[in-house]
Amino acid sequence: MDEKTLHILEYPKILERLAGYAAFSASAQMARNLRPTRRLEEAQRLQKITSEARLLLSLNSEIGVGGASDIRPLVERAARHGVLEPAELLAIKDTLISARTIARSLERKESTFPLLAEIAAPLVPPPGLIETISRVVSERGEILDSASETLARLRREVKVAFERLMTRLEHMVNDPRIAPMLQDSLITQRNGRYVIPLRAEFKGQVRSIIHDQSSSGATLFVEPLAVVDLNNEWHELQLRVRDEERRILAELSDQVGAHFEALAALTEALARFDFALACAKYAEDLRASEPVLVRYRHPARPDHPGSTIRLIQARHPLLDPQTVVPIDVDLDEDTFCVVITGPNTGGKTVTLKTVGLLALMAQSGLHIPARSGSELSVFENVFADIGDEQSIEQSLSTFSGHIKNISRILRRANTHTLVLFDELGAGTDPQEGAALARAILAHMVEKRIPCLIATHYPELKIFAHNTPGVINASMEFDLNTLRPTYHLTLGLPGRSNALAIASRLGLDPVIIEKARAEISPEELRAENLLNEIHRQRDAARRARERAEKEQREVERLRAELAARLEKIEEERQRLLEKVREEAEQEAEALRREVEEVRRQLMRARQPLEALQPLREKSEALVENARTALVSTPAAGETTLPPQHPFRAGDKVRVRSLGMQGVITALGEEDAEVQVGNLRVRARLSDLQKPGQKDAAEPAAPVKAAARGRTTLKTAAPAEVSVYYPSPGMEIDLRGQLAEDALDALERYLEAAVLAGLPFVRIIHGKGTGKLRQVIRQALDASPHVKSHSPGEDREGGEGVTIARLKVD
């Protein structure tokens, strides 16, 4: 990729922000070294890695490289027989443990995360190395006694020698003959030897070796000859311990160095894995989505290069996401060149940088801040001439600097490159600049070079209007506030607002009229027509927004009404069931009373024949009650005849609908009928064969509408159940703007309630938490939601919300 263009488009700033999400130096450096790829397959693979990492983080937010570090310099030193310090060995151990944890987390998940599993393949540590380091080095970076039997024995001997030395010195310090000659009753150390503080005036009275004296000279630090051998023994043992520790570290370092290639590959894999997580975290914070990267197509017209640029609700990644205005750059199959006009500070330069930067990010495997479904071709190179190219050192003016850069770009540009020119032809005489800009644009159209050009020249507007493959675009300007709106409109050139702005700013109307008289009538008519087109388009857009809002409200009310009707029907069925249960309980109680009377008569030795009529009467009452509860329909309903003449595939007429259809499934009491594009369920008594006269009896009743359908009341005493398809148990709202996500969530909840789903899973990701907060506030206010809670760890944790719906 063109390095000059990368800096013009501020690509290094993107990489620096990405590096901020890396957990250790190797992955951070990998982020800073990232460059866009020119190969479609590689770009698609990098995009899928980022998508897998985002999914992994949504399911397990705690996964990461933990305490890993870049151990390659340490392993390389060990491979050259250098001796590693305990702290360095501990860093290697922590890195290996982190790698092992990640490898285990991805075990048996290769089908879900195939590319991450491929990256994690080298993360399995060399067998036994973690355990070996753990046996030698403690968590505090100290060499353990368990490192070797010799070390443990020597340390025991050092301890014994030290205790003997201290015992002898303490005896001397407390000796009544020596104590008065000491400055203090303490034992201290000088030059690695243990000594006692002798007052200077008693020099020579205690046989000893002088090691030091105080700054005043009043105290001599002496080693009594009686403890010299003990000091020597203790010091010698310490040296032997040091040598043994050194030998152990050297041996362990050699073991580490023997695995140089495996450990280097492991560190590289850790860096790649952490880099993938960094890309995912950055995408979450950007509210980005995976772009669709496509091949250059075979265009219908020979003068089109076959490139694709379709960016929906695209945002510049370096601008504040709360204030940046999204733009749509959606070029049809016949367009590959855009000429953008509009006021200064209206957003033309930002638009060019947004398109270029998002193309670079997409080819680097980074998700882009645009709506899902955005499409881009993979370009061999991206060239940009944006900003001031003035150079004092090279004695170049602004115009000369631009022309030099444009010349360099045109020599390298082709049908598989993207070119971005800002203020083409500016910085010189307007007439000559316009001619030059038109010639450059004509050259790129002739060479079929995909490009976006920002300009003020009206000549380029006319060229774009008359040239196939080129389209005008404009940055909108609000004349009421005298501020740009930063909205990009494709298909319309920008308006010249100079006179209107001057008028609103209070310039003398006489001067404005004189200026207007200087403009040719044709240009004034074209400008007035353009103003009228913009006004009509704005009015149409506002009308469409109102219509869409009203349509959403109608759909919401319809779904709410259907849900209420279903709830009423279910409540009726519950009441009937409750009455049936109470009747059966009363009948059972009556039977128990009869049996009790019978037992009492037997105990009284009375003839049971007197009880037989009462028993028969009670059994008849019970049977009649059960028959009535089972067969008695609701008001306006009758029972089905025992036999029916219908079979699957028969053509029938649904009397309550007055329409014909075909039976697709038969039940004992009802049938499923395909009526046109509508699938309905009706009682068998509501069906008749074509040509058959209506039966005298009313249609049979239907049971309560099952979940997933709603019952439509008709003029006839029958009911028809219309089934609603399930929208699925989960919805993914990640990467969407809050307003779009809430609209999608509202439609999804309505469909889920109609389908009778008891609960749903809403995926919103973690990111900054703003989308999660908005969604949960909407769930609190939703009439369809009974309650909601964060998902369990295995469900996605704080990245998802489980909503329980009101479908009792």
C-alpha positions in Angstrom: 0.0 0.0 0.0 1.1 3.6 -0.7 2.7 4.8 2.6 2.1 8.4 1.8 -1.6 7.7 1.5 -1.7 5.8 4.7 -0.4 8.8 6.6 -2.7 11.2 4.7 -5.7 9.1 5.7 -4.4 8.8 9.3 -4.2 5.1 9.2 -1.3 5.0 11.8 -3.7 6.6 14.3 -6.1 3.7 13.8 -3.2 1.3 14.5 -2.2 3.2 17.6 -5.7 2.9 19.0 -5.8 -0.8 18.1 -2.4 -1.3 19.9 -4.0 0.1 23.0 -6.2 -3.0 23.2 -3.3 -5.4 23.1 -2.4 -7.1 26.4 1.4 -7.4 25.8 4.2 -6.0 23.8 4.3 -8.6 21.0 0.7 -8.2 20.0 0.9 -4.4 20.4 3.8 -4.3 17.9 1.9 -6.6 15.6 -0.9 -4.0 15.6 1.4 -1.2 14.8 2.9 -3.1 12.0 -0.4 -4.1 10.4 -0.8 -3.3 6.8 -3.8 -3.8 4.4 -3.6 -6.9 2.2 -4.2 -6.8 -1.6 -5.5 -10.4 -1.7 -9.3 -10.9 -1.3 -9.0 -14.4 0.3 -6.6 -13.1 2.9 -8.7 -10.1 3.7 -11.8 -12.3 4.1 -9.8 -14.7 6.4 -8.7 -11.8 8.6 -12.3 -10.5 8.8 -13.5 -13.9 9.9 -10.8 -14.1 12.6 -12.1 -10.8 14.0 -15.7 -12.0 13.9 -14.7 -15.3 15.6 -12.9 -13.3 18.3 -15.9 -11.1 18.9 -18.1 -14.1 19.2 -15.6 -15.7 21.6 -15.5 -12.6 23.8 -19.3 -12.4 23.9 -19.4 -16.0 25.2 -16.4 -15.7 27.5 -15.4 -12.1 28.4 -12.6 -13.3 30.7 -10.6 -15.0 28.0 -7.2 -13.4 27.3 -3.4 -13.9 27.4 -3.4 -13.0 31.1 0.2 -12.7 32.5 1.9 -13.6 29.2 4.9 -11.6 28.0 7.1 -11.7 25.0 9.6 -14.4 26.1 11.4 -14.7 22.7 14.5 -12.7 23.8 14.7 -14.9 27.0 14.4 -18.2 25.1 16.9 -17.0 22.5 19.4 -16.2 25.2 18.8 -19.6 26.8 19.3 -21.3 23.4 22.8 -19.7 23.4 23.5 -21.3 26.8 22.9 -18.1 28.7 21.7 -18.6 32.3 18.2 -17.2 33.1 17.4 -15.6 36.4 14.5 -17.0 38.5 12.3 -14.0 37.7 12.8 -14.6 34.0 12.0 -18.3 34.3 8.9 -17.3 36.2 7.9 -15.1 33.3 8.3 -18.0 30.9 6.2 -20.2 33.2 3.4 -17.6 33.4 3.4 -17.3 29.6 3.2 -21.1 29.2 0.3 -21.3 31.7 -1.5 -18.6 29.8 -1.0 -20.4 26.5 -2.2 -23.7 28.0 -5.3 -22.0 29.4 -6.3 -20.6 26.0 -5.6 -23.9 24.3 -7.9 -25.7 26.7 -10.6 -23.1 26.3 -10.7 -23.8 22.5 -10.7 -27.5 22.9 -13.6 -29.2 21.2 -14.7 -25.8 19.8 -12.9 -26.1 16.5 -16.2 -26.2 14.6 -17.3 -22.9 16.1 -13.9 -21.1 16.0 -12.0 -22.8 13.2 -9.6 -19.9 12.5 -8.9 -19.2 16.2 -8.3 -22.8 16.8 -5.8 -22.8 13.9 -4.0 -19.8 15.5 -4.1 -21.6 18.9 -2.6 -24.9 17.6 1.0 -24.0 18.7 -0.2 -22.9 22.2 0.4 -26.4 23.7 3.5 -26.0 26.0 6.4 -28.5 25.8 5.5 -31.4 28.0 6.7 -31.1 31.6 8.4 -27.7 31.2 5.8 -25.9 33.4 6.1 -28.5 36.1 9.9 -28.4 36.0 10.0 -24.6 36.4 7.4 -24.8 39.2 9.6 -27.4 41.0 12.6 -25.1 40.8 11.2 -21.5 41.1 8.6 -20.3 43.6 5.9 -17.8 42.8 8.0 -15.1 44.5 10.9 -15.9 42.2 13.0 -17.8 44.7 14.8 -21.1 44.0 13.1 -23.9 46.0 14.7 -26.6 48.1 13.0 -29.1 45.9 15.2 -28.1 43.0 17.8 -30.7 44.0 18.7 -32.9 46.9 22.2 -31.3 47.1 20.7 -27.8 47.4 18.4 -28.9 50.1 21.2 -30.6 52.1 23.6 -27.6 51.6 20.9 -25.2 52.8 20.4 -27.3 55.9 24.1 -27.2 56.6 24.2 -23.4 56.1 21.4 -23.1 58.6 23.3 -25.3 61.2 26.6 -23.4 60.6 24.8 -20.1 61.0 23.2 -21.2 64.3 26.5 -22.3 65.6 28.1 -19.0 64.6 25.4 -17.0 66.2 25.4 -19.1 69.4 29.2 -18.5 69.8 28.9 -14.7 69.1 26.0 -14.3 71.5 27.9 -16.1 74.2 30.8 -13.7 73.7 28.5 -10.6 73.7 27.0 -11.8 77.0 30.3 -12.8 78.6 30.8 -10.5 81.7 34.5 -10.1 80.8 33.9 -9.0 77.3 30.5 -7.1 77.6 32.0 -4.0 79.3 34.4 -3.6 76.4 31.6 -3.5 73.7 29.9 -0.4 72.5 26.6 -2.2 72.3 25.3 -5.8 72.8 24.7 -6.5 69.2 26.0 -8.7 66.4 26.4 -7.1 63.0 27.9 -7.8 59.6 30.9 -6.2 57.8 32.3 -7.4 54.5 30.2 -10.5 54.6 31.5 -11.5 58.1 29.7 -11.4 61.4 31.4 -9.0 63.9 30.9 -7.4 67.3 31.3 -3.6 68.1 34.4 -3.2 70.3 35.2 0.2 71.9 38.4 1.6 70.5 40.1 2.0 73.9 39.9 -1.8 74.4 41.7 -2.5 71.2 44.0 -5.5 71.5 42.3 -6.8 74.7 40.1 -9.1 72.6 42.0 -11.3 70.1 40.3 -10.4 66.8 40.5 -9.2 63.3 39.4 -5.6 62.6 37.0 -5.3 59.6 35.8 -1.7 60.0 35.4 1.3 62.4 32.8 3.9 63.0 33.0 7.4 61.4 34.0 8.8 64.8 36.6 6.1 65.3 35.2 5.3 68.8 34.0 1.8 67.7 35.9 -1.0 66.0 34.0 -3.8 64.3 36.0 -6.9 65.0 35.8 -10.6 64.3 37.0 -12.6 67.3 39.5 -15.2 66.4 37.3 -17.7 68.2 34.6 -17.4 65.5 36.9 -17.1 62.4 36.6 -20.8 61.6 32.8 -20.7 62.1 32.5 -17.6 59.9 34.7 -19.4 57.3 32.6 -22.5 57.4 29.3 -20.5 57.0 30.7 -18.4 54.2 32.1 -21.5 52.4 28.7 -23.2 52.6 27.0 -20.1 51.2 29.3 -20.2 48.2 28.5 -23.9 47.7 24.8 -23.0 47.8 25.3 -20.2 45.3 27.2 -22.6 42.9 24.5 -25.2 43.2 21.8 -22.6 42.5 23.8 -21.5 39.5 24.1 -25.0 38.2 20.4 -25.6 38.6 19.5 -22.4 36.8 21.9 -23.3 34.0 20.5 -26.7 33.6 16.9 -25.4 33.6 17.9 -22.7 31.1 19.3 -25.3 28.8 16.0 -27.2 29.0 14.2 -24.0 28.0 16.7 -23.3 25.2 16.2 -26.8 23.8 12.6 -25.8 23.1 13.5 -22.6 21.3 11.5 -23.1 18.1 8.4 -24.4 19.9 8.5 -21.5 22.5 9.1 -18.9 19.8 6.1 -20.3 17.8 4.0 -20.4 21.0 4.8 -16.7 21.7 4.0 -15.8 18.1 0.7 -17.6 18.4 -0.1 -15.8 21.6 0.6 -12.5 20.0 -1.7 -13.4 17.0 -4.4 -14.6 19.4 -4.2 -11.5 21.5 -4.1 -9.3 18.4 -7.4 -11.0 17.3 -8.9 -10.2 20.6 -7.6 -6.6 20.3 -9.3 -6.3 16.9 -12.5 -7.6 18.4 -12.4 -5.2 21.4 -11.7 -2.3 19.1 -14.6 -3.3 16.9 -17.0 -3.5 19.9 -16.0 0.0 21.1 -16.4 1.3 17.5 -19.8 -0.4 17.2 -18.4 -1.8 14.0 -19.6 -4.6 11.8 -17.9 -7.0 9.4 -17.9 -5.7 5.8 -18.7 -7.9 2.9 -15.6 -8.1 0.8 -16.4 -9.0 -2.9 -14.5 -9.7 -6.0 -14.3 -7.4 -8.9 -17.5 -8.3 -10.9 -18.0 -8.6 -14.6 -19.8 -5.3 -15.4 -22.7 -5.1 -17.8 -21.0 -2.1 -19.4 -17.5 -2.3 -20.8 -16.6 1.2 -19.5 -17.0 0.1 -15.9 -14.1 -1.4 -13.9 -16.3 -3.8 -11.9 -15.5 -2.3 -8.5 -18.0 -2.2 -5.6 -18.4 0.6 -3.0 -21.5 0.3 -0.7 -21.1 1.9 2.7 -24.3 2.3 4.7 -24.3 4.6 7.7 -20.5 4.8 7.6 -18.8 6.8 10.3 -15.2 8.1 10.5 -13.5 6.0 13.1 -11.4 8.8 14.6 -14.4 11.2 15.2 -16.6 11.2 18.3 -19.2 8.5 17.7 -21.8 10.5 19.6 -21.6 13.5 17.3 -20.3 12.2 13.9 -22.9 12.2 11.2 -23.1 8.8 9.3 -23.0 8.9 5.5 -24.2 6.5 2.8 -21.9 6.0 -0.2 -23.9 3.4 -2.2 -22.7 3.3 -5.8 -24.9 1.4 -8.3 -23.6 -1.1 -10.8 -23.1 1.6 -13.4 -21.2 4.1 -11.3 -17.5 4.1 -10.2 -16.7 7.8 -9.9 -18.3 10.4 -7.6 -17.9 14.1 -7.8 -18.8 15.8 -4.5 -19.6 19.4 -4.3 -20.8 21.6 -1.4 -19.8 24.4 1.0 -16.5 24.7 2.7 -16.3 22.9 6.1 -19.3 20.9 4.8 -17.7 17.5 5.2 -16.3 16.7 1.7 -12.8 16.0 3.0 -14.2 13.9 5.9 -16.2 11.9 3.4 -13.2 11.2 1.3 -11.2 10.1 4.3 -14.0 8.0 5.6 -14.3 6.0 2.4 -10.5 5.6 2.1 -9.9 4.7 5.7 -12.7 2.2 5.8 -11.4 0.5 2.7 -7.9 0.2 4.4 -9.4 -1.1 7.6 -11.5 -3.7 5.8 -8.4 -5.0 3.9 -6.6 -5.1 7.2 -9.1 -7.4 8.8 -10.7 -4.7 11.0 -14.4 -4.4 11.3 -15.6 -1.0 10.0 -17.9 1.5 11.7 -20.8 1.0 9.2 -24.0 -0.9 9.1 -23.9 -4.6 8.6 -24.2 -5.5 4.9 -21.8 -2.8 3.7 -19.8 -4.1 0.7 -16.3 -3.2 -0.6 -14.0 -4.5 -3.3 -10.5 -5.3 -2.3 -8.3 -2.7 -4.0 -4.7 -3.3 -5.0 -3.9 0.2 -3.7 -5.5 3.3 -2.3 -4.2 6.7 -3.4 -5.1 10.1 -1.9 -4.3 13.7 -2.4 -5.8 15.5 0.5 -4.6 18.5 2.4 -1.8 21.1 1.9 1.1 19.8 -0.2 3.1 23.0 0.1 6.8 22.4 0.7 9.2 25.2 1.7 12.3 22.9 1.4 11.5 22.0 -2.2 10.2 25.5 -3.1 6.8 24.1 -4.0 3.6 26.1 -3.8 0.4 24.4 -2.7 -0.7 24.0 -6.3 2.7 22.6 -7.3 2.7 20.2 -4.4 -0.7 18.8 -5.4 0.2 18.5 -9.0 3.4 16.6 -8.2 1.4 14.1 -6.0 -1.4 13.8 -8.5 1.1 13.0 -11.3 2.7 10.3 -9.1 -0.8 8.8 -8.4 -2.0 8.8 -12.0 1.2 6.9 -13.1 0.4 4.1 -10.7 -3.4 4.1 -10.7 -5.5 1.5 -12.6 -8.9 -0.2 -12.6 -8.1 -2.1 -9.3 -7.0 1.0 -7.3 -9.1 3.6 -5.4 -8.2 7.3 -5.9 -9.3 10.1 -3.6 -8.8 13.8 -4.8 -9.7 16.7 -2.6 -10.2 20.2 -4.2 -9.0 19.0 -7.5 -7.5 21.8 -9.5 -7.5 24.3 -6.7 -4.7 26.8 -5.9 -4.4 28.4 -9.3 -6.4 30.5 -11.8 -10.1 29.3 -11.5 -10.6 29.0 -15.2 -7.4 27.0 -15.8 -7.9 25.0 -12.6 -11.4 24.0 -13.7 -10.1 22.9 -17.2 -7.3 20.9 -15.6 -9.6 19.3 -13.1 -12.0 18.3 -15.9 -9.2 16.8 -17.9 -7.9 14.8 -15.0 -11.4 13.5 -14.3 -11.9 12.6 -17.9 -8.6 10.7 -17.9 -9.6 8.6 -14.9 -13.0 7.9 -16.4 -11.3 6.8 -19.7 -8.9 4.6 -17.7 -11.8 3.2 -15.6 -10.2 4.2 -12.3 -12.6 4.1 -9.3 -12.4 7.5 -7.6 -14.1 10.1 -5.4 -13.4 13.8 -6.1 -14.3 16.8 -4.1 -14.4 20.1 -5.9 -16.0 23.6 -6.1 -16.0 23.8 -9.9 -19.4 23.8 -11.6 -17.8 22.5 -14.8 -17.2 19.2 -13.0 -20.9 19.0 -12.0 -21.9 19.3 -15.7 -19.3 16.7 -16.7 -20.5 14.3 -14.0 -24.1 14.7 -15.1 -23.3 14.0 -18.8 -20.7 11.2 -18.4 -21.7 7.5 -17.9 -20.2 6.0 -14.8 -19.9 9.3 -13.0 -22.4 10.6 -10.4 -22.8 13.9 -8.7 -23.0 14.1 -4.9 -23.4 17.0 -2.5 -22.9 17.9 1.1 -26.1 19.5 2.4 -26.2 23.0 3.9 -28.9 24.4 6.2 -29.7 27.9 5.1 -31.7 28.6 8.2 -28.8 28.0 10.6 -26.1 28.7 8.1 -24.4 25.5 9.1 -23.5 22.4 7.2 -25.5 19.2 8.0 -22.7 16.9 6.9 -25.2 14.7 5.1 -24.1 13.3 1.7 -26.6 13.1 -1.0 -25.9 11.0 -4.1 -27.4 12.0 -7.4 -27.6 15.8 -6.8 -24.8 18.3 -7.2 -24.2 20.9 -4.5 -25.9 24.2 -4.6 -24.1 27.6 -4.7 -25.3 29.2 -1.5 -23.1 32.4 -1.7 -25.9 34.8 -2.5 -28.3 33.2 0.0 -25.7 33.2 2.8 -24.8 36.8 2.0 -28.4 37.8 2.2 -29.0 36.1 5.5 -25.9 37.7 6.9 -27.3 41.1 6.2 -25.5 42.2 3.0 -27.3 45.1 1.3 -30.1 43.7 -1.0 -29.0 46.2 -3.7 -25.6 44.6 -3.8 -27.1 41.1 -3.9 -29.3 42.1 -6.8 -26.4 43.6 -8.7 -24.5 40.3 -8.1 -27.4 38.3 -9.3 -27.6 40.4 -12.5 -24.0 39.4 -13.2 -25.0 35.7 -13.3 -26.3 34.4 -16.6 -30.1 33.6 -16.7 -29.4 30.0 -17.6 -27.2 29.5 -14.4 -29.9 31.2 -12.3 -32.6 28.9 -13.7 -30.4 25.9 -13.1 -29.8 27.0 -9.5 -33.4 27.6 -8.8 -34.3 24.3 -10.3 -31.7 22.6 -8.1 -33.1 24.4 -5.1 -36.6 23.2 -5.9 -35.3 19.6 -6.3 -33.6 19.7 -2.9 -36.8 21.1 -1.3 -38.9 18.4 -2.9 -36.5 15.7 -1.9 -36.4 16.9 1.7 -40.2 17.0 1.8 -40.4 13.5 0.4 -37.8 12.3 2.9 -39.8 13.8 5.8 -43.0 12.3 4.5 -41.4 8.9 4.2 -40.0 9.1 7.7 -43.5 9.9 9.0 -45.1 7.1 7.1 -42.5 4.6 8.3 -43.1 5.8 11.9 -46.9 5.4 11.5 -46.5 2.0 9.9 -44.4 0.8 12.9 -47.0 2.1 15.3 -49.8 0.3 13.4 -47.7 -2.9 13.4 -47.1 -2.5 17.2 -50.8 -1.9 17.9 -51.8 -4.9 15.7 -49.4 -7.1 17.5 -50.6 -5.9 20.9 -54.2 -6.5 19.9 -53.4 -10.0 18.7 -51.6 -10.7 21.9 -54.5 -9.5 24.0 -57.0 -11.6 22.1 -54.9 -14.7 22.6 -54.5 -13.9 26.3 -58.3 -13.6 26.6 -58.9 -16.9 24.9 -56.3 -18.6 27.1 -57.9 -17.1 30.2 -61.3 -18.4 29.1 -59.8 -21.9 28.8 -58.3 -21.7 32.2 -61.6 -20.8 33.7 -63.3 -23.7 32.0 -60.5 -26.0 33.2 -60.9 -24.7 36.8 -64.7 -25.3 36.7 -64.2 -28.8 35.3 -61.7 -29.6 38.1 -64.1 -28.3 40.8 -67.0 -30.3 39.3 -64.9 -33.5 39.3 -63.9 -32.9 42.9 -67.5 -32.4 44.0 -68.5 -35.6 42.1 -65.7 -37.5 43.7 -66.7 -36.2 47.2 -70.3 -37.4 46.5 -69.0 -40.9 45.6 -67.0 -41.0 48.8 -70.1 -40.1 50.8 -72.1 -42.9 49.2 -69.3 -45.4 50.0 -69.2 -44.2 53.6 -72.9 -44.7 54.0 -72.6 -48.2 52.5 -69.8 -49.1 55.0 -72.0 -47.7 57.9 -74.9 -49.9 56.8 -72.7 -53.0 56.6 -71.5 -52.3 60.2 -75.1 -51.9 61.3 -75.9 -55.2 59.5 -78.6 -53.4 57.4 -79.5 -54.7 53.9 -77.5 -53.0 51.2 -80.4 -53.2 48.7 -81.8 -50.1 50.3 -78.7 -48.2 49.3 -78.5 -49.5 45.7 -80.9 -46.9 44.2 -78.9 -44.1 45.9 -75.7 -45.5 44.6 -76.9 -45.8 41.0 -78.3 -42.3 41.2 -74.9 -40.9 42.4 -73.0 -42.7 39.7 -75.4 -41.4 37.1 -74.8 -37.8 38.5 -71.1 -38.3 38.3 -71.2 -39.6 34.7 -73.6 -36.9 33.6 -71.3 -34.2 35.1 -68.3 -35.6 33.4 -70.1 -35.9 30.1 -71.3 -32.3 30.3 -67.9 -31.0 31.2 -66.2 -32.8 28.3 -68.8 -32.2 25.6 -70.4 -28.9 26.6 -68.9 -26.2 24.3 -68.7 -22.5 25.0 -71.5 -20.2 24.0 -72.3 -20.6 20.3 -70.4 -23.9 19.9 -71.7 -27.5 19.3 -70.0 -30.9 19.2 -68.5 -32.5 16.1 -70.3 -35.3 14.3 -68.6 -38.6 15.0 -67.6 -39.2 11.4 -66.3 -36.9 8.6 -65.8 -37.5 4.9 -62.6 -35.5 4.4 -59.2 -36.7 3.5 -55.8 -34.8 3.0 -55.7 -33.3 -0.4 -59.4 -32.7 -0.7 -60.6 -29.4 -2.0 -63.0 -27.8 0.6 -64.8 -24.6 1.3 -64.3 -22.9 4.7 -67.8 -21.6 5.4 -66.7 -19.0 8.0 -64.3 -17.5 5.5 -66.4 -18.0 2.4 -63.2 -19.2 0.6 -61.9 -22.5 -0.9 -58.7 -24.2 -0.1 -57.0 -27.6 0.0 -56.7 -29.8 3.2 -53.0 -30.2 4.0 -53.4 -32.0 7.4 -56.2 -33.7 9.3 -56.8 -34.0 13.0 -59.6 -35.7 15.1 -61.5 -32.5 15.4 -60.0 -30.0 13.0 -58.0 -29.7 9.8 -55.2 -27.5 8.3 -56.3 -25.8 5.1 -54.1 -23.9 2.6 -56.2 -20.9 1.4 -54.2 -19.1 -1.2 -51.0 -18.0 0.6 -52.7 -18.3 4.0 -52.5 -21.4 6.1 -55.5 -21.7 8.5 -56.8 -24.3 10.9 -60.6 -24.8 11.1 -63.0 -27.2 12.7 -64.2 -30.0 10.5 -67.8 -28.9 11.0 -66.8 -25.6 9.3 -65.7 -27.4 6.1 -67.8 -28.6 3.2 -67.0 -30.1 -0.1 -67.5 -27.8 -3.2 -71.1 -28.0 -4.3 -72.4 -29.3 -1.0 -75.2 -27.4 0.6 -74.6 -25.8 4.0 -75.5 -28.0 6.9 -78.2 -26.8 9.3 -76.1 -27.2 12.4 -73.5 -24.5 13.3 -69.8 -25.1 13.1 -68.2 -27.1 15.9 -66.2 -25.3 18.5 -62.4 -24.9 18.4 -60.1 -25.3 21.4 -58.1 -22.3 22.6 -55.7 -21.0 20.1 -52.4 -22.7 20.5 -49.3 -20.6 21.1 -47.8 -19.5 17.8 -51.2 -18.6 16.3 -54.1 -16.2 16.8 -57.8 -16.8 16.6 -59.8 -14.8 14.1 -63.5 -14.4 15.0 -65.9 -14.6 12.0 -69.5 -13.9 11.3 -70.2 -17.6 11.5 -70.0 -19.4 14.9 -66.7 -21.0 14.0 -63.1 -19.8 14.5 -60.0 -20.0 12.3 -56.5 -20.1 13.8 -53.8 -18.3 11.9 -50.3 -19.5 12.7 -47.4 -17.0 13.2 -43.9 -18.2 12.4 -41.2 -18.2 15.1 -38.6 -15.4 14.7 -36.0 -17.6 16.4 -34.9 -17.8 20.1 -32.3 -15.0 19.8 -31.6 -11.7 18.0 -28.1 -10.2 17.4 -28.1 -6.4 17.7 -24.3 -5.9 17.9 -22.8 -3.1 15.8 -26.2 -1.3 15.3 -27.0 2.2 16.3 -29.3 2.5 19.3 -32.3 3.8 17.3 -32.0 1.0 14.8 -31.4 -1.6 17.5 -34.5 -0.5 19.4 -36.7 -0.7 16.2 -35.4 -4.2 15.4 -35.9 -5.3 19.1 -39.5 -4.0 19.1 -40.4 -5.9 15.9 -38.6 -9.0 17.2 -40.4 -9.0 20.6 -43.8 -8.6 18.9 -43.1 -11.5 16.6 -41.8 -13.6 19.5 -44.9 -13.0 21.6 -47.2 -13.8 18.7 -45.2 -17.0 18.1 -45.6 -17.9 21.8 -41.9 -18.0 22.7 -41.5 -18.1 26.5 -38.2 -16.4 26.5 -35.6 -14.9 24.1 -31.9 -14.3 24.0 -30.8 -10.7 23.0 -27.2 -10.4 22.0 -25.9 -6.8 22.3 -22.2 -7.4 23.2 -20.3 -5.6 26.0 -18.3 -2.8 24.4 -18.9 0.4 26.3 -22.2 -0.9 27.7 -24.3 1.9 26.1 -26.2 -0.4 23.8 -26.8 -2.8 26.6 -28.2 0.0 28.8 -30.5 1.2 26.1 -31.8 -2.3 25.4 -32.5 -3.1 29.0 -34.3 0.2 29.5 -36.5 -0.7 26.5 -37.1 -4.1 28.0 -38.2 -2.5 31.3 -40.8 -0.4 29.4 -41.9 -3.1 27.0 -45.5 -4.4 27.5 -44.3 -7.8 26.1 -41.6 -8.5 28.7 -42.3 -10.0 32.1 -38.7 -9.8 33.4 -35.1 -9.9 32.1 -31.7 -10.7 33.4 -28.1 -10.9 32.2 -27.1 -14.2 30.6 -25.1 -16.9 32.5 -21.4 -17.2 31.7 -22.1 -20.1 29.3 -24.8 -17.9 27.6 -22.6 -14.9 27.1 -22.6 -13.1 30.5 -23.1 -9.3 30.3 -22.9 -9.5 26.5 -26.5 -10.9 26.3 -29.8 -10.4 28.1 -32.4 -13.1 28.7 -36.0 -11.7 28.4 -39.0 -13.7 29.7 -42.1 -12.8 27.7 -45.7 -12.4 28.8 -47.1 -15.5 27.1 -48.7 -17.3 30.0 
